[in-house]
Amino acid sequence: MIITLTPNPSLDKTVELDAPLAPGAVQRAVRASAEPGGKGVNISRALVAAGQETLAVLPGDAADPVLAALREIHVPHRGLALGEAVRTNITVTDPAGTTTKINEPGPAFDTVRTQALLSLTLSSADGASWAALAGSLPPGVPTDFYAQVITGLRTACDGRTPKIALDSSGPALAAAVAAEPELIKPNGEELLELVTLLTGQAPLFPDGTSIRAEELERRPDDVLRLVRTTQDHGVRAALVTLGAHGALFVPAEPEAQVLRAWGPELVARSTVGAGDASLAGFLLADQLGRSTADRLRQAAAQGRAAAALPGSVMPSPEDLDLDVVVVEPHPA
């Protein structure tokens, strides 16, 4: 079983336009949808779509639209009652694949709520092979919360500690790497931010120019160089998603083979949840005992499939095309 923790879940509303977004103008949507969201929730949804056992842990009342939606799509979950609604996030997509997101902060937490969410997570992890800690932290939750969860899992599970996958950003991610999760899954922008926070300075390309995330995605050598920098600060393995340019897997062991995945050009319908689908693919392939190359291929195929679907719909096995994904060694 793979458990997921989503401290700041959301109801994800997606609006699809038939023309580019025009700020200040009145535009009509061609399609709109609302789905339960948040990184960990999306990972659990992707695992259920793939027929894998999962448990989603998240704050929210039983009657909240997010938890009600999870029941409707048969995603097993445990919720922490809040007495107020979780946040709503709005995503606007256009035919060119441009995605605009507006994320609410989420309900505020105090010490009691924070401790209750930690306790709920620890009590839910028994027997899990992986624990995916994913997404932003709600207001009031300390920056080192994910580090607390990792430490708590390793203490509470008494020799049956699940492997930890971490998919977050900013200070929450930087504070957690000291606890040495087995895997992190940043995108290019999150990797740049992580290196800046860990080293105290923004990384540069070898020629001394500033790095932008969209440029970094096209330069796997520099992605590898930045991941190696984070490994000096506690990062073990890293699955770096690179948008249209595929993904790079960097193992924890310096002598192990670095792998890159890529595929033919794909026009994204919505990028919301594509990274979450990728991580779900990697974890389920690992749980099935697949090779590292096949784990990366599954991750890339699921990310591509999610990007081709509307909103934050998670792909089913029928949506995947594993054969178009190329996985090859990347020079270390």
C-alpha positions as a Markdown table, in Angstrom:
| # | Residue | x | y | z |
|---|---|---|---|---|
| 1 | Met | 0.0 | 0.0 | 0.0 |
| 2 | Ile | 1.1 | 3.6 | -0.7 |
| 3 | Ile | -0.2 | 6.3 | 1.7 |
| 4 | Thr | -0.3 | 9.9 | 0.8 |
| 5 | Leu | -0.4 | 13.0 | 3.0 |
| 6 | Thr | -1.9 | 16.2 | 1.7 |
| 7 | Pro | -1.7 | 18.9 | 4.4 |
| 8 | Asn | -3.4 | 21.5 | 2.2 |
| 9 | Pro | -6.0 | 19.8 | -0.1 |
| 10 | Ser | -8.2 | 21.7 | -2.4 |
| 11 | Leu | -11.3 | 21.5 | -4.6 |
| 12 | Asp | -9.7 | 22.1 | -8.0 |
| 13 | Lys | -11.9 | 24.0 | -10.4 |
| 14 | Thr | -10.6 | 24.0 | -14.0 |
| 15 | Val | -11.9 | 26.3 | -16.7 |
| 16 | Glu | -11.0 | 25.6 | -20.4 |
| 17 | Leu | -11.0 | 28.5 | -22.8 |
| 18 | Asp | -11.2 | 28.3 | -26.6 |
| 19 | Ala | -8.8 | 31.3 | -27.0 |
| 20 | Pro | -5.8 | 32.6 | -25.1 |
| 21 | Leu | -6.5 | 34.2 | -21.7 |
| 22 | Ala | -7.0 | 37.9 | -22.1 |
| 23 | Pro | -6.7 | 39.8 | -18.7 |
| 24 | Gly | -9.4 | 42.3 | -18.2 |
| 25 | Ala | -11.7 | 40.8 | -20.9 |
| 26 | Val | -14.9 | 38.8 | -20.7 |
| 27 | Gln | -14.4 | 35.3 | -22.0 |
| 28 | Arg | -16.7 | 32.3 | -22.2 |
| 29 | Ala | -15.5 | 28.9 | -21.1 |
| 30 | Val | -16.0 | 25.9 | -23.4 |
| 31 | Arg | -15.7 | 23.5 | -20.4 |
| 32 | Ala | -15.5 | 23.5 | -16.6 |
| 33 | Ser | -14.9 | 20.8 | -14.0 |
| 34 | Ala | -14.3 | 20.4 | -10.3 |
| 35 | Glu | -12.3 | 17.6 | -8.8 |
| 36 | Pro | -10.7 | 16.8 | -5.4 |
| 37 | Gly | -7.1 | 18.0 | -5.5 |
| 38 | Gly | -3.8 | 18.7 | -3.8 |
| 39 | Lys | -0.6 | 16.8 | -4.7 |
| 40 | Gly | -1.1 | 13.8 | -2.4 |
| 41 | Val | -4.8 | 13.5 | -3.3 |
| 42 | Asn | -3.9 | 13.5 | -7.0 |
| 43 | Ile | -1.3 | 10.8 | -6.3 |
| 44 | Ser | -3.8 | 8.6 | -4.6 |
| 45 | Arg | -6.4 | 9.2 | -7.4 |
| 46 | Ala | -3.8 | 8.1 | -9.9 |
| 47 | Leu | -3.0 | 5.0 | -8.0 |
| 48 | Val | -6.7 | 4.1 | -7.7 |
| 49 | Ala | -7.0 | 4.7 | -11.5 |
| 50 | Ala | -4.2 | 2.2 | -11.9 |
| 51 | Gly | -5.8 | -0.4 | -9.6 |
| 52 | Gln | -3.3 | 0.0 | -6.8 |
| 53 | Glu | -4.0 | 0.1 | -3.1 |
| 54 | Thr | -3.6 | 3.5 | -1.5 |
| 55 | Leu | -4.8 | 5.6 | 1.5 |
| 56 | Ala | -5.1 | 9.4 | 1.3 |
| 57 | Val | -4.6 | 11.3 | 4.6 |
| 58 | Leu | -5.8 | 14.9 | 4.6 |
| 59 | Pro | -7.6 | 17.5 | 6.6 |
| 60 | Gly | -11.3 | 18.0 | 5.9 |
| 61 | Asp | -14.7 | 17.3 | 7.3 |
| 62 | Ala | -16.6 | 14.2 | 6.1 |
| 63 | Ala | -19.2 | 16.5 | 4.4 |
| 64 | Asp | -16.6 | 18.7 | 2.7 |
| 65 | Pro | -16.9 | 18.6 | -1.1 |
| 66 | Val | -13.3 | 17.3 | -1.4 |
| 67 | Leu | -13.9 | 14.3 | 0.8 |
| 68 | Ala | -17.3 | 13.7 | -0.7 |
| 69 | Ala | -15.8 | 13.6 | -4.1 |
| 70 | Leu | -13.1 | 11.1 | -2.9 |
| 71 | Arg | -15.9 | 8.8 | -1.8 |
| 72 | Glu | -17.7 | 9.2 | -5.1 |
| 73 | Ile | -14.6 | 8.0 | -7.0 |
| 74 | His | -13.7 | 5.3 | -4.4 |
| 75 | Val | -10.5 | 6.7 | -3.1 |
| 76 | Pro | -9.8 | 5.4 | 0.4 |
| 77 | His | -9.1 | 8.2 | 2.8 |
| 78 | Arg | -8.9 | 9.4 | 6.4 |
| 79 | Gly | -9.8 | 13.0 | 7.1 |
| 80 | Leu | -9.1 | 15.3 | 10.0 |
| 81 | Ala | -12.2 | 17.3 | 10.9 |
| 82 | Leu | -11.7 | 21.0 | 10.7 |
| 83 | Gly | -15.1 | 22.5 | 11.1 |
| 84 | Glu | -14.5 | 24.6 | 8.0 |
| 85 | Ala | -14.2 | 24.1 | 4.3 |
| 86 | Val | -10.9 | 23.3 | 2.6 |
| 87 | Arg | -9.6 | 25.7 | 0.0 |
| 88 | Thr | -10.7 | 26.1 | -3.6 |
| 89 | Asn | -8.0 | 26.4 | -6.4 |
| 90 | Ile | -8.9 | 27.8 | -9.9 |
| 91 | Thr | -7.0 | 26.8 | -13.0 |
| 92 | Val | -7.6 | 28.4 | -16.4 |
| 93 | Thr | -6.3 | 26.6 | -19.5 |
| 94 | Asp | -6.2 | 27.6 | -23.2 |
| 95 | Pro | -5.8 | 25.7 | -26.5 |
| 96 | Ala | -2.0 | 26.5 | -26.6 |
| 97 | Gly | -1.5 | 24.6 | -23.4 |
| 98 | Thr | -0.9 | 27.7 | -21.2 |
| 99 | Thr | -2.1 | 27.1 | -17.7 |
| 100 | Thr | -2.9 | 29.9 | -15.2 |
| 101 | Lys | -3.4 | 28.9 | -11.6 |
| 102 | Ile | -5.0 | 30.8 | -8.6 |
| 103 | Asn | -4.4 | 29.0 | -5.4 |
| 104 | Glu | -6.1 | 29.9 | -2.1 |
| 105 | Pro | -4.0 | 29.7 | 1.1 |
| 106 | Gly | -6.2 | 27.1 | 2.9 |
| 107 | Pro | -7.6 | 27.0 | 6.5 |
| 108 | Ala | -5.3 | 28.1 | 9.2 |
| 109 | Phe | -3.7 | 25.6 | 11.6 |
| 110 | Asp | -2.8 | 25.9 | 15.2 |
| 111 | Thr | -0.6 | 23.6 | 17.3 |
| 112 | Val | -3.5 | 21.3 | 18.2 |
| 113 | Arg | -4.5 | 20.9 | 14.5 |
| 114 | Thr | -0.9 | 20.3 | 13.4 |
| 115 | Gln | -0.3 | 17.7 | 16.0 |
| 116 | Ala | -3.6 | 16.0 | 15.2 |
| 117 | Leu | -2.6 | 15.8 | 11.5 |
| 118 | Leu | 0.8 | 14.4 | 12.4 |
| 119 | Ser | -0.8 | 11.7 | 14.7 |
| 120 | Leu | -3.3 | 10.8 | 12.0 |
| 121 | Thr | -0.5 | 10.3 | 9.5 |
| 122 | Leu | 1.6 | 8.1 | 11.8 |
| 123 | Ser | -1.4 | 5.9 | 12.8 |
| 124 | Ser | -2.3 | 5.4 | 9.1 |
| 125 | Ala | 1.2 | 4.3 | 7.9 |
| 126 | Asp | 1.4 | 0.8 | 9.3 |
| 127 | Gly | 2.2 | -1.6 | 6.6 |
| 128 | Ala | 2.7 | 1.0 | 3.9 |
| 129 | Ser | 5.5 | 0.5 | 1.4 |
| 130 | Trp | 5.7 | 4.2 | 0.5 |
| 131 | Ala | 4.5 | 7.4 | 2.2 |
| 132 | Ala | 4.2 | 10.3 | -0.3 |
| 133 | Leu | 4.2 | 13.7 | 1.5 |
| 134 | Ala | 3.0 | 16.2 | -1.0 |
| 135 | Gly | 2.0 | 19.8 | -1.5 |
| 136 | Ser | 2.1 | 23.1 | 0.2 |
| 137 | Leu | 1.6 | 23.6 | 4.0 |
| 138 | Pro | -1.5 | 25.4 | 5.3 |
| 139 | Pro | -1.1 | 28.7 | 7.1 |
| 140 | Gly | 0.2 | 28.2 | 10.7 |
| 141 | Val | 1.9 | 24.8 | 10.0 |
| 142 | Pro | 5.6 | 25.1 | 10.8 |
| 143 | Thr | 8.1 | 24.9 | 8.0 |
| 144 | Asp | 9.7 | 21.8 | 9.3 |
| 145 | Phe | 6.4 | 19.8 | 9.4 |
| 146 | Tyr | 7.4 | 17.4 | 6.7 |
| 147 | Ala | 10.7 | 16.8 | 8.6 |
| 148 | Gln | 8.6 | 16.0 | 11.7 |
| 149 | Val | 6.5 | 13.6 | 9.7 |
| 150 | Ile | 9.6 | 11.8 | 8.3 |
| 151 | Thr | 11.2 | 11.5 | 11.8 |
| 152 | Gly | 7.9 | 10.4 | 13.3 |
| 153 | Leu | 7.4 | 7.7 | 10.7 |
| 154 | Arg | 10.8 | 6.3 | 11.3 |
| 155 | Thr | 10.3 | 6.2 | 15.0 |
| 156 | Ala | 6.7 | 5.0 | 15.1 |
| 157 | Cys | 6.7 | 2.2 | 12.5 |
| 158 | Asp | 9.3 | 0.1 | 14.4 |
| 159 | Gly | 11.3 | -1.4 | 11.6 |
| 160 | Arg | 8.4 | -1.3 | 9.1 |
| 161 | Thr | 9.0 | 2.3 | 8.1 |
| 162 | Pro | 7.7 | 3.1 | 4.6 |
| 163 | Lys | 10.1 | 4.7 | 2.1 |
| 164 | Ile | 9.4 | 8.4 | 1.9 |
| 165 | Ala | 8.7 | 10.4 | -1.3 |
| 166 | Leu | 8.5 | 14.2 | -0.9 |
| 167 | Asp | 6.9 | 16.5 | -3.4 |
| 168 | Ser | 6.8 | 20.0 | -2.1 |
| 169 | Ser | 8.5 | 23.3 | -2.7 |
| 170 | Gly | 10.1 | 26.3 | -1.0 |
| 171 | Pro | 11.1 | 26.3 | 2.6 |
| 172 | Ala | 8.9 | 23.2 | 3.4 |
| 173 | Leu | 11.0 | 21.2 | 0.9 |
| 174 | Ala | 14.3 | 22.7 | 2.0 |
| 175 | Ala | 13.6 | 22.0 | 5.7 |
| 176 | Ala | 12.6 | 18.4 | 5.0 |
| 177 | Val | 15.7 | 17.3 | 3.0 |
| 178 | Ala | 17.7 | 17.3 | 6.2 |
| 179 | Ala | 15.6 | 14.3 | 7.3 |
| 180 | Glu | 16.8 | 12.5 | 4.2 |
| 181 | Pro | 13.6 | 11.3 | 2.4 |
| 182 | Glu | 14.3 | 8.4 | 0.0 |
| 183 | Leu | 13.0 | 10.4 | -3.0 |
| 184 | Ile | 12.2 | 14.0 | -3.9 |
| 185 | Lys | 10.2 | 15.0 | -7.0 |
| 186 | Pro | 10.8 | 18.6 | -8.0 |
| 187 | Asn | 10.2 | 20.3 | -11.3 |
| 188 | Gly | 12.8 | 22.7 | -12.8 |
| 189 | Glu | 11.5 | 25.7 | -10.9 |
| 190 | Glu | 11.3 | 23.9 | -7.6 |
| 191 | Leu | 14.8 | 22.5 | -8.0 |
| 192 | Leu | 16.2 | 26.0 | -8.6 |
| 193 | Glu | 14.4 | 27.3 | -5.6 |
| 194 | Leu | 15.7 | 24.4 | -3.5 |
| 195 | Val | 19.3 | 24.9 | -4.4 |
| 196 | Thr | 19.0 | 28.6 | -3.7 |
| 197 | Leu | 17.6 | 27.9 | -0.2 |
| 198 | Leu | 20.1 | 25.2 | 0.6 |
| 199 | Thr | 23.2 | 27.1 | -0.6 |
| 200 | Gly | 22.1 | 30.7 | 0.1 |
| 201 | Gln | 22.7 | 31.8 | -3.5 |
| 202 | Ala | 20.9 | 31.5 | -6.8 |
| 203 | Pro | 22.6 | 28.9 | -9.1 |
| 204 | Leu | 24.1 | 29.9 | -12.4 |
| 205 | Phe | 24.8 | 28.2 | -15.7 |
| 206 | Pro | 28.5 | 27.4 | -16.2 |
| 207 | Asp | 29.0 | 30.5 | -18.3 |
| 208 | Gly | 27.9 | 32.7 | -15.3 |
| 209 | Thr | 24.4 | 33.6 | -16.6 |
| 210 | Ser | 21.2 | 33.3 | -14.5 |
| 211 | Ile | 19.2 | 30.1 | -14.8 |
| 212 | Arg | 15.5 | 30.3 | -15.7 |
| 213 | Ala | 13.3 | 27.2 | -15.1 |
| 214 | Glu | 12.2 | 27.0 | -18.8 |
| 215 | Glu | 15.8 | 27.0 | -19.9 |
| 216 | Leu | 16.9 | 24.5 | -17.3 |
| 217 | Glu | 14.3 | 21.9 | -18.5 |
| 218 | Arg | 16.2 | 21.7 | -21.8 |
| 219 | Arg | 19.6 | 21.2 | -20.2 |
| 220 | Pro | 19.7 | 17.8 | -18.3 |
| 221 | Asp | 23.4 | 18.2 | -17.6 |
| 222 | Asp | 22.7 | 21.3 | -15.5 |
| 223 | Val | 19.7 | 19.6 | -13.9 |
| 224 | Leu | 22.1 | 16.8 | -12.8 |
| 225 | Arg | 24.6 | 19.3 | -11.5 |
| 226 | Leu | 22.0 | 21.0 | -9.4 |
| 227 | Val | 20.7 | 17.7 | -8.0 |
| 228 | Arg | 24.2 | 16.7 | -7.0 |
| 229 | Thr | 24.4 | 20.0 | -5.1 |
| 230 | Thr | 21.2 | 19.1 | -3.2 |
| 231 | Gln | 22.6 | 15.7 | -2.4 |
| 232 | Asp | 25.3 | 17.4 | -0.4 |
| 233 | His | 22.5 | 18.6 | 1.9 |
| 234 | Gly | 20.6 | 15.4 | 2.5 |
| 235 | Val | 18.8 | 14.6 | -0.7 |
| 236 | Arg | 19.0 | 11.0 | -1.7 |
| 237 | Ala | 17.4 | 10.1 | -5.0 |
| 238 | Ala | 15.6 | 12.7 | -7.2 |
| 239 | Leu | 13.0 | 12.4 | -9.9 |
| 240 | Val | 13.0 | 15.7 | -11.7 |
| 241 | Thr | 10.1 | 16.3 | -14.1 |
| 242 | Leu | 11.0 | 18.6 | -16.9 |
| 243 | Gly | 7.7 | 19.4 | -18.6 |
| 244 | Ala | 7.7 | 18.8 | -22.3 |
| 245 | His | 11.4 | 17.7 | -22.1 |
| 246 | Gly | 10.7 | 14.6 | -20.0 |
| 247 | Ala | 12.3 | 13.6 | -16.7 |
| 248 | Leu | 15.6 | 12.8 | -15.2 |
| 249 | Phe | 16.1 | 10.3 | -12.4 |
| 250 | Val | 19.2 | 10.7 | -10.3 |
| 251 | Pro | 19.9 | 7.8 | -7.9 |
| 252 | Ala | 21.2 | 8.3 | -4.3 |
| 253 | Glu | 24.4 | 6.4 | -5.1 |
| 254 | Pro | 26.9 | 8.5 | -7.0 |
| 255 | Glu | 28.1 | 5.5 | -8.9 |
| 256 | Ala | 24.6 | 4.4 | -10.0 |
| 257 | Gln | 23.3 | 5.1 | -13.5 |
| 258 | Val | 21.5 | 8.4 | -14.1 |
| 259 | Leu | 18.5 | 7.9 | -16.5 |
| 260 | Arg | 16.7 | 10.3 | -18.7 |
| 261 | Ala | 13.2 | 9.8 | -20.1 |
| 262 | Trp | 11.7 | 11.7 | -23.1 |
| 263 | Gly | 9.0 | 11.3 | -25.7 |
| 264 | Pro | 7.6 | 12.9 | -28.9 |
| 265 | Glu | 6.2 | 16.4 | -28.7 |
| 266 | Leu | 2.9 | 16.7 | -26.9 |
| 267 | Val | 0.5 | 19.6 | -26.8 |
| 268 | Ala | -0.7 | 19.7 | -23.2 |
| 269 | Arg | -4.4 | 20.1 | -22.6 |
| 270 | Ser | -3.8 | 20.8 | -18.9 |
| 271 | Thr | -0.6 | 20.4 | -16.9 |
| 272 | Val | -2.5 | 20.4 | -13.5 |
| 273 | Gly | -1.6 | 17.1 | -11.8 |
| 274 | Ala | 0.9 | 15.9 | -14.4 |
| 275 | Gly | 3.8 | 15.9 | -12.0 |
| 276 | Asp | 1.6 | 14.1 | -9.4 |
| 277 | Ala | 0.7 | 11.4 | -11.9 |
| 278 | Ser | 4.4 | 11.0 | -12.7 |
| 279 | Leu | 5.3 | 10.4 | -9.1 |
| 280 | Ala | 2.4 | 8.0 | -8.7 |
| 281 | Gly | 3.7 | 6.1 | -11.8 |
| 282 | Phe | 7.2 | 5.8 | -10.3 |
| 283 | Leu | 5.9 | 4.6 | -6.9 |
| 284 | Leu | 3.5 | 2.0 | -8.3 |
| 285 | Ala | 6.2 | 0.6 | -10.6 |
| 286 | Asp | 8.6 | 0.4 | -7.7 |
| 287 | Gln | 6.0 | -1.4 | -5.6 |
| 288 | Leu | 5.6 | -3.9 | -8.4 |
| 289 | Gly | 9.3 | -4.6 | -8.4 |
| 290 | Arg | 10.0 | -3.0 | -11.7 |
| 291 | Ser | 13.5 | -1.9 | -12.8 |
| 292 | Thr | 14.7 | 1.7 | -12.4 |
| 293 | Ala | 14.3 | 2.2 | -16.1 |
| 294 | Asp | 10.7 | 0.9 | -16.1 |
| 295 | Arg | 9.9 | 3.0 | -13.1 |
| 296 | Leu | 11.0 | 6.1 | -14.9 |
| 297 | Arg | 9.2 | 5.0 | -18.1 |
| 298 | Gln | 6.0 | 4.5 | -16.1 |
| 299 | Ala | 6.5 | 7.9 | -14.5 |
| 300 | Ala | 7.0 | 9.7 | -17.8 |
| 301 | Ala | 4.1 | 7.9 | -19.5 |
| 302 | Gln | 1.7 | 8.8 | -16.7 |
| 303 | Gly | 2.8 | 12.4 | -16.7 |
| 304 | Arg | 2.3 | 12.6 | -20.5 |
| 305 | Ala | -1.1 | 11.0 | -20.2 |
| 306 | Ala | -2.2 | 13.4 | -17.5 |
| 307 | Ala | -1.1 | 16.4 | -19.5 |
| 308 | Ala | -3.3 | 15.3 | -22.4 |
| 309 | Leu | -6.4 | 15.0 | -20.2 |
| 310 | Pro | -8.7 | 17.9 | -19.1 |
| 311 | Gly | -8.4 | 19.5 | -15.7 |
| 312 | Ser | -6.7 | 17.3 | -13.1 |
| 313 | Val | -8.1 | 14.0 | -14.4 |
| 314 | Met | -5.7 | 11.2 | -13.6 |
| 315 | Pro | -4.9 | 8.7 | -16.3 |
| 316 | Ser | -6.1 | 5.1 | -16.3 |
| 317 | Pro | -3.9 | 2.3 | -17.8 |
| 318 | Glu | -5.8 | 2.7 | -21.1 |
| 319 | Asp | -4.6 | 6.3 | -21.4 |
| 320 | Leu | -0.9 | 5.3 | -21.3 |
| 321 | Asp | 1.5 | 4.8 | -24.2 |
| 322 | Leu | 4.6 | 3.3 | -22.7 |
| 323 | Asp | 6.1 | 2.5 | -26.1 |
| 324 | Val | 6.6 | 6.2 | -27.0 |
| 325 | Val | 8.7 | 6.9 | -23.9 |
| 326 | Val | 12.5 | 6.6 | -24.5 |
| 327 | Val | 14.6 | 5.9 | -21.4 |
| 328 | Glu | 18.3 | 6.1 | -21.8 |
| 329 | Pro | 21.4 | 6.5 | -19.7 |
| 330 | His | 22.6 | 10.0 | -19.1 |
| 331 | Pro | 26.3 | 10.7 | -18.5 |
| 332 | Ala | 27.0 | 11.2 | -14.8 |
